[in-house]
Amino acid sequence: VQLQASGGGSAQTGGSLRLSCAASGLRLDQYSIGWFRQGSGKEHEWVSCISGSGSTLYYRDSVKGRFTISRDNAKNTVYLQMNSLKPDDTAVYYCAARESYWIDSSRCSSQRSFNFWGQGTQVTVSS
């Protein structure tokens, strides 16, 4: 099982980036997916989650209205569209898969709920 996060890079405040999480070795439609991030000197924190069907979505308050999580199960890929980026969004972003079609808000925010992790992609937002 492998999760490959990509799409990170540099952006200016107000800019956009789209992260992708491509899965191999598993059928992604059977898994809920979460995006997490860790900034330098900061704690690892959850960002957003999506259920296997894509019908249930969660976002942490600081990214609501700016980030959009989506999935294309035919491509075995989950996306995180990040708009109106802020310097506080600077972090390494990780995607993770939970072996359940279903997810709720408490499991979304807990790293221990996820079984597989990608390697991370750096996002840097300059002011």
N, C-alpha and C positions, 0 to 999 in steps of 0.2 A: 504494500500500500504506500502510495506516495502522493503528497499534496505539494504542488508547485505554485508558490505565490509569485506574481510578477506585476509589473506596471508601475512600480515605485519610481521616484525620481525627484527632481527639484521643481518647485513652483513658487510663484510669488503669491503674496496675500491676495485672496480673491480668485485665485486660479483654480484649475480643476485637474484631477488625475483620476484614472480608472484602474483599479487593481483587479487582477484576475487570480482565481484559485483553480487550477486545473488538477483533476484527480486521475490517478491511474491505479489499477489493481483493485478498484471497487466501483460499484454502481452508485454514483453520487446521489441518485434520486432516492436511495434508501437511507440517506443520512441527513441530519440537520447540520448546518454549517455555521460557524461563528468566525467573526473577525475580531482580533485582539490587537493591542498595540502596546509598545513600551518605549517611552521617551527616555533620553539620557537622564539618569538620576531620578527617574520616576518609577512608580509601580506599574506592573503589568496590569492592563485594564481591558475590559471587554468593550467593544465598539458597536457591534451589530450581529444579529443572528437571523437565520431563515430556516424554516422547517423544510422537510423533504419535498412537500408539494409546492412550496413557495407561498402558501396562503397565510402563514404566520410570520410576522416580522417584528423584530425588536431593535431599538436604537437607544444608546445612552443619550441622556438629555443634551449633552454638549454638541452632539452631531445631528440631532433631529432637525429636519428641514434643509440640511446641507448634504447629507450622505444618503445614498440609496443602495440597498442590497438587492440583488436579483440573482436568478440562476437560470441556466440553460441546461437542462438535464440531458438533452440530446448531445450536447458538446461536453458533458461531464464537467462543467465549469460554473463557478459562482463568481459574481462580480461585486465590487464595491465602488460605486461612482461617488467621487468626492468633489463637491463643488464649494465655492466660497471658502476656500481653504484659509486657515489661520496659522500663525506660527506655533500655536499650542498643539496643532495637529502633527507637528514634527515627531516622528517616531519610527521604529521598525514595526511593520504591520505583519501579523501572522494570521493565516487561516487555519481552522481546525474543524475536524469532522467528528460528529457524535453519532454513535451507532444506534440511532433511533430516528424514525420518520418524524417524530413529534418532539417538540421542545416547548418549555415554558420560560417565563422571564427569569426565574431563580436559577434554572439550569443554564440558561444563556449566559448569565453573568459569572458562572463558576468554571474556572479552567478545568477542574477535576471532572466535569461532565463530559469532556471531550476525549476521544480515544486516539486520534491521530492529528499530528501537527505538521504544518509546512515549515519551511526554513526561514521565512521572513523576507520582507522587501522594505527597503528604506524609503521613507517619504520625508522630504525636507522642504519646509515652507519658510520663505524669507519675507521679511517685512519691507 
